[in-house]
Amino acid sequence: MSQEVKVIEKHDVVIRFSGDSGDGMQLAGNIFSTVSATVGNDISTFPDYPADIRAPQGSLTGVSGFQVHIGADKVYTPGDKCDVLVAMNAAALKTQYKFAKSTACIIIDTDAFQKGDLEKAEFKTGNPIEEMGIQQDVIAAPISQMVKDCLAGTGMDNKAMLKCRNMFAVGLVCWLFNRDLKIAEDFIRDKFAKKPDVAEANIRVIHAGYDYGHNTHASVAHTYKVESKVAVPGRYMDITGNKATAYGFIAAAEKAGLKLFLGSYPITPATDVLHELSKHKSLGVTTVQCEDEISGCATSVGAAFAGALAVTSTSGPGVCLKSEAMNLAVIMELPLVVLDVQRGGPSTGLPTKSEQTDLLQALFGRNGESPMPVIAAASPTDCFDAAYMASKIALEHMTPVVLLTDAFVANGSSSWKLPKLAEYPAINPPYVTPEMKGNYTPYKRNSETGVRYWAIPGQEGYTHILGGLEKDANTGAISTDPENHNFMCRLRAEKVEKIPVPDVKVQGYVDDADLLIVGFGGTYGHLYSAMDEMNKAGKKVAFAHFTYLNPLPKNTAAVLKKYKKVVVAEQNFGQFAGYLRMKVDNFVPYQFNEVKGQPFIVAELVEAFNKIIED
């Protein structure tokens, strides 16, 4: 009988799965994060995969990673470095070791560290552990061979069996963290519902990985447990930002009593929104995969004219192409939501990596005076609320709205408490009234909000024409009158400026901070964690994070001018800082800027912010 291994309770841990693009590391990470979320842990994940459809096997450029941070309490980031690194081949160890803590446990498949594998990974000796100077505990197991032994007699060929080896790693990690495999089994059976033989093979392998750890103790002196201390009742699920965004659009359409239309063209990392919405025809959702980005936006403009909640989804390169149709929605004053899941640029840039470099394009990247509300989601779960509120603003204020997410929050996931739609604010489009019948013109407006009234085509007595040429404010007829054009441009701008948005909230040392950290969008978790770490170290730091970017909250200037020092941190070269300087008189902030395609590292933020305080 094997000796019992000591169980150590930890507040939080970070696990990173890594291997070839075809090794199923994203699936492995998703399974373990789902298991953790289901037992009540808070989670934050970071899928980090290459742009190659299938890089050469064993190559350094083809390594795919998935990092998950699980905690007993709230966690805000996927973690700077990992407590456990799973490296399924030599290239994964070579490229991912930099993410491991000095105290990390490293798991490797020795079958993927043969002479040819080491040469592809550019190792110079036959001992990569010694060559890299690795001092941490290493669990070195012949995983590939054990998987083949486990599946012997199933009739599966060698290639099919090796596709299951990621499940061995999941099973081993589940043992290391004392996880119940029942949840993983349910996930696998649901994932491979149409291939039950594949599901059962994967389940057999995941048990083999668990049993290997249990029976051999896998060269470790102890295992870990992360007990959940968050006891908020409700139904939870592990959700990605893209899925939460899709659900937010569905919820808004349901609340408004409208059909939801998505016109889109596939583009990384936004395509999952199209995939998800296409599954929900029963909820009145229509999706059209168009021939290009331009037609994706144009069909959505048509759907908005026809009376639907219209959405078009894309990433930065697609926004460039959609700009003309977006401007058509501006001058026609139609409700349209443009989802921009930002990625690394310029051009094709880094298709699978994350940046915040589309901000100025969202704010100003169109011809003419074309004001457009802009909202930025702060986390994977916040994507639901951001999509809902973007839809509400579009429908109630008859304007296109840009919703910014990014690859980090779109592909990342968190534990999400399912909301109650009844608790969300009503959505009331400004429909024409019976009194307007027979004398309606398309730019008849509400005198307080400046919002034009919406007549759905086909309503008797409300015949009208909209188009891209400037129209007379009173009659709706084409007009080239300079005074009218000046008037209409101002009306469209004032309408956006009048949109009510919540005040920006300040966290931390609200009243007497020596430094205010400012950010927007998907950097929330990292910036909050930096503030929290600094405050625990005795520094006085506050944090203001912006979700509503145009119009800015009314208290923006008061907040920014309250503190002695302000640093704006963003994943670009200062777009938000420049925008704030334009909007707030005599505001000159410090800046922290990176465009690495990777999330911020909290330790680097803390170091930089401490220098600003000490300066």
N, C-alpha and C positions, 0 to 999 in steps of 0.2 A: 504494500500500500504506500502511495506517495505521501510525502510529508506536506502538511498544510502550508500554504504560502501566506505570509502576513498581508493583510489588507490595509492600505493607507488611505484615509479620507482626504481628498483635496478639494479646495474651493473651486478651482477651474483647471482645465487642461486643454492643450492644443495638439491636434493630431494632423499630420500631413501625409496623404497618400500620393505616391508618385511612381510613374512607370511610362512605358511607351503609350502613344496615343491610342493604340488598340488594346491596351491592357485593362480597360474598364475602370480607371481610377476615379472618374467622375461618378460612376454608378456606385463604386465602393464607398466613396465619401458621402453620397446621398443616403445610402442605406444606414451608415453609422450615425449620421446626423438625424435621420428620421427616428432611429431607435432612441437616441438621446432626447430628442424633443418630445417623444411620446411618453417617456418616463418623467417628464417635467423639467428637464434641464433647459436653460436658455441657451441658444446657439447662435453663432454667426459663422457663415461659411464664405470661402473664397475659391471658386474654380479658376485655375490658372492653366490654360491650355494653349497650345501653339495654333497658328493660323493654317498650317499645312493640313490638307485633307487626310493624308497619311504619310508622314515623314518616313524615311528609311528606318527599318527596325533597328533599334539599338543606337540610333544617332543622338548626339547631344541636343540637336535642334528639335527633336521630336518628343521631348519629355513633357508629359501632361501631369499636372498636380491638382490636388484638391485639399484645401486646408479647412479644418473645422475647429472652432473654439467652443467648448461646452462649459457651462458654469452652473454652480448652485444658485447664484443670484444673476442679475442682469449682466449680460456681456454686450459690449458695444462694437467690438472689432473681431476679425478672425485671428488676432494675435500677431505679434511681430515675429516670434520664433516658436518652434514646436517642441513639445515634450516627447512626442513619439514621431519618428520619421519612418515611413514604410517606403523602401526603395526596391522596386521589383526587378531592376536590372542595373548594370554598372553605370550607364549614362545617367540614370535617375540619382544614384548616389553622388556622382560627380557634380551634377548641377544643383541638387537640392540640399546637399549637406550644409550649405551656408544658412539655411533656414532653421537648423537644429540648435537647440540650447546646449550649453556645455554639459548639462545634466541629462540630456535626452537619451531615450532608448531608441536604437536603430534596428529595424527589421529588414533583412535582405533575403532574396531568393538566390541561394548559392548556385543553383542550376543556370542562372542568367549571368554568372560571373566567370564564364569560361574564357579561354584564350581569345577567341574571336570577339566576344563581347567587350573584353577589356581593351582590345585594340580599337574598336569602334568608339569607345569612350575616351580614347587617347591616354590610357594609363601606360606608364613606361615599365612597370614591373607586374609581377603576377600576384602581388599582395596589395590591393587597393586600400585596405584599412590602414596598413602601415604607411603606405605612400602618402595618404592624405593626413596622417597624424591623428587619426581618430582615437580619442581616449574614452568615449562613451561606451556604455553597455551595448553590445551588438548581439541580436538574436539572428544567427546565421542558420537557415534551414533550407533543405532541398525541396522547396515548395512545389516546383513543377513536377518532380518525380512523385511526391506524395499525392498530388492531385491525380496523376495518372493511375497510381495504385488504388486510390479511392474509387475511381470511376471504371476500373477494370471490370469487364463483363457487362457493361451497359450498352455495348454496341457503338459507342461514340468513337469517332476517329481521333487521331492524335491532336489535330488542330482544334477540334471542338472541345476536347478535354482541357486543353491549355487555356481556352477562353474563360474557363471557370476559376483560374488560379487567383483572380482578384478576390473571390469569395473566401478563399483560404485565409488571405490577409485580413479580411473583415472578421472572420471567425476568431482569429488569433487576437485581434485588437479588442473584440467583444469580451474575450476571456480576460485580457489584461485590465479591462475596466469593469469587469463583473456585470456584463450586460446580459439580459434575457434574450435568447435567440428567437423566441416566439414572434416578436415584433418583426425581426428581420425575415423570418419565414413568410409572414403575411405580406410583407413588401415584395418579396421575390415572386410569390404566387400571383400577386396582382400585376407585377411588371411583365411577367411571362404568361399571362392568362391564356393566350392563344397557343402557347408552346409548353404544355404541362410537363413534358419529358425534360425540357431544358430547365424548367423551374425546379424540378425534383433533383436534378443533377447538381444545380447550384446549392440547393439546401443541403445535400449530402456533403458537399465540399466545405460549406461554412461550418458545419458540425465537426468536420475533420480538423479544421483550423483551430476551433475552440478546444477540441479534445487533445490536440497536440500541445497546446499551452498548458492545459490542466494536468496532463499525464507526465510531461517532462519539466514543467515549470519554466520552460523556454529560456533557461539561463538567467532568470531574474529572481531577485530575493523577495519581491513583493508585487502585489497587484494594487490597483487603485479603485476608488469609488468616489463618484461625485454625486452627492445626494442633493435633490432639489429642495431649495428653501423658499421658493416662490409658490405661494399657495393662493392664487387667484382663481376661483372656480370658473369654469367655462370649457368650451370645446376648443382644442388647439390643433394646429397642423404646422408642419414644416413647409414654408412657402417661399418660392423665389420671387424676386422683384418683378420679373416679367409676368408671372402668373398673377401676382397681386394686382398689377396694372390692368390686366385683362378683366379681372373680377371687379375692379373699381369702375371700369367703363360699363360693365353689365349692370352693376348696382345703380349707377347714375341713370341709365336708360330706363330701368325698372321704376325708379323713383319719379322720373319725369313722365312716365307713361308713353315712351317713344320706342321705336325700333332702333337698334344699334347697327350701324353700317361701318365696316372697315374696308377701305381700299388700300392695298399695300403691295409692295414688291419685296421679295426676300432680301434681307441684308443682315449680316452679323453686326451686332448682337441683339437685333430687334425681332428676328423672325419668330421666336417663341410666342410672341404676342399674337401673331397671325395664326400660328398652330393652335394655340389655346382657344382663341375665339371661334375658330372654325368648328370646334367640338360642340358648340352651344346653339345650334339652330333651333332647338326646342324652346329656347329663351328669347326667340325673336331676333337672333343675331344673324346678319348677313355679312359674309366675308367674300372679297373678290381679290384673287391674286392676279394682279395686272401685268402687262407686258413690260412696264418700266415704272420708274419713280414718278414721272410726270403724270402718267395716266392714273397711278394710284391716288395721287392727290386730287386730280381733276374729277375722278369718279366720286370722291368724297365730297367735293364742292357741290356736285350735282345732287348727291344724297341729302346734303344740308338744305339745298334749295327746295327739295321735295318734302322736307319736314322731318328728317331723321336726326338722331344724334350721330354725327358723322365724325369719324376718326381716320387718320392716316398715320402709319407707323414707319419709322426709318431710323437711320443713323446719320452722322454728319454729312457724308457725301450725298446722301439722298435729299437732305434739306436743301443743299445747293440746287439740285434739280427741281425741287418742289417750289422754289421761291416764287416763281411767276404765278402758279396756281394759288399759293398762299396769299399773294397780293390781290388776286381776284376776289378771294374771300374777304379781304380787308375792305375793298372798295364796295363790294356788294353787301357787306355787313351781315355775313352768314355765320352761324355757329359751327365751328370746325375745331377739332383738337388735333394738333400735330405732335405726335410722340417722337422725340429724338433721344434714342438710347446712345449716348455719346461713346465714342471709341477714340483710339489714338490716331492722329493725323499728322500732317496734311495728306491729301489724296487718299490712297488706300491705306497708307500708314501702318498702324498696328491694329488689324481688324478684330483681334480677340482681347485687346487690352483696353484699359480705361483711362479717360482724361475728362477734364471739364473745359475743353477748348472750344466749344460751340456757343458759349454764352453770348459773345458779341454778334455772332451770326443770328442767334435767336432774337436778340433785341433789335438789331439794325440791318440784318442781311437781306434787304429787299430794296427795290428802287422806290423813289418817292418818299413822302412822309407816310409811313405805314406802321403806326403803333400797334403793338400786339402784346397782350398779357403773357407773362412768362412765369411758370412755376417750376420748382426743382425739388424732386423727391429726396428725402434725407436717408432712407434706409430701405431694405427690401419690403418690410411690412408697411412703411409709410407710402409706398407706391400705390397702395389701394386708396388711401385718403387723397393723395395728390391727383390721381386719375379722376376720382369722384369730384373733387373741387374744380379741377380744370374743366370738366364737363359742365358743372353748375355755372361757372363763370361764362363759358361759351354760350350756353343756352339762355341764360338770363340777361346777358349783355350784348347778344347778337354780334359776336366777334370771334375770329379765330384765336386760339390760345396755343402756345407752345408749352408742352410738358417735357422738361428735361429729366431724364434719368441717366445712368451711365452703365458701362459693362459691369462694374463692380457691384452695384446694387441690383442690377437686372439679373445677373447670373447667380449672385450670392443668395443665401436664404437665411431666414430667421424663424423662430417659433412664433406663431401668429394666433392670437385669440380671435376666433371668428366673431365678427361684429354683428350687431343687431341693426338691420337696415332702418327700423322704425326710429332709432335714435339719431339718424343722420338728418341734416337739414333738408327741408323740402326744396324741390327744383321747380320753379314756376316760370316757364318761358313767357315773353311778353306778346301773347297772341293778340290779333286784332279783336276789337269789340264789335258787337252788333251795331252800335251807333255809327261806326265807320263805313258800314256797307253802302256802296254806291258812290262814296266820295273819298275812298282810300287812295293814298299815294304812297309809294314804297319807302320814302324817307320821312314819313310822319313820325314824330318822336315823342317819347315821354318827356315832359318839360323838366322834371327833376333829375332823372338819370341820364338823359340824352340818348337813350336806347330807342332804336326804331322798332315799330310794331311788326310782328311776323305774321304774314298771310301765307297759308299753305296753298300751293297751286291746286286749282280745281274748286276752290271756294267761290261760289257765285257772289258777285258783287265786289270782289277784291282783285280783279284782274290787274296785273302789273308786269313790268319788264325790268330785269336787273341785268347788268353787264359791266364790262371793264372800263368803259368810257365814263368820264365824270358826268354826274346827273344834277339837274336843278334840285335844290333843296326842297322846293315846294311842289313842283309838278312831277318830278322823276324823269323828265325828258332829258335827252343828251344836251349838255351845256358846256360851252368853252368860255363862258364869261369869267374873267379873272377874279372878280369879287366873289362870285359864287364858289369858285374852286378854293380860294383862300378860306372861305366860310366853312365849306364841307371838310377840308383838311383839319381845321380847328375843331369842328364838331366830333370827328372821329377820334382825335387825340384827347379831347376833354372827356369823352365817354369812357375811355380806358382809364384816365386819371381818376375818375370818380368811383371806380370799382372799389368797394370796401374790402379790405383785407385785414387779417388780425395783426396786432402789434407784434414786433419781434420781441421775444422773451430773453431776458438775461439770466444766466445761471451762475452759480459759484458766489464769489464775493461781489454781490450786486452793488453795494454802496461804496466800498473803499478799495477796490482792486487796483493793484499797481500795473496790471496789464489786462486789456480786453482782447480776447481771441475772437476773430470774426471769420465765418466761413459760410458756404452755401452748398446745398445738394448733398451728394453722397459721401462727403468727408465728415459728416456729423460724428459718427462713432469714434473716429480717431482723434478729432479735436476735443471732443468731450473727455475722452480718456486722458489726453494730455493735460487738460485743465485739472481733472480729478487727481492725477498723480502729483502735479505740482502743488495743489492745495494740501494734500496729505503730507507733503515735504515741508510745509510751513510757508509757502509762497501765497500771495494774495492775487488770485487770477479769476477773471470772469469770462464768460463765453456767450456770444450772441450768434445764433445760426439762422440764416435766412432761407425760407422756403418760397416766399413770394418776392419775386425780383422785379416785376413790372405789373402794376405799380408797386413801389416799395412801401412798406408799412409807414404810417404817418409819424411814428416815434423814432424813425431811423436816425435823423440828425441829432435828436436829443440824446440817444444812446451813444452814438459814436463820439460826440463831443464831451461826454461826461467823464471820460477816463484820460489819465495822463499819457498813457501809451496804448496804441491800438495796433495789432498785427492782423492783416488779412492773409489767410492761408488758403491756397487754391492750387488745383492741378492744372495750371496754365501759367503764363508769364505775367499775370496781373490784370486780367480782364475785369474781374469783379472790383478790384481795388480802383482801377481807372474809372469804372462806371460810378462807384461811390464818390470819387473825387468830383465827377461831373455833376452829381446830384446834390452833394453836401458842400456848402461853401467852406473854404479854409480847412478842409480835411486832408491831412497828409499822413497816411498810415505807414507803418513798417510792413514789409511783405515777406511771405514765405512761399516760394514757387517751385514746383517740380512738374516735369512732363516725362515721367519714366514709364508710363503705362501700368504702373503698379500702385497699390494703395499706399498712403502715407505710412511711415513707421513711427509709432508713438514715441519711442526713445529718441529719435532724431528731432521730432517736434519739441519735445521737452528740452533737449539741449539747446535748440535754436531760440526758444522762447525765454529760457533762463538767461541767455546772453543779452536779449533785448532788455530784460528787467535790470540786469547788472550794468548795462551800457550807461 
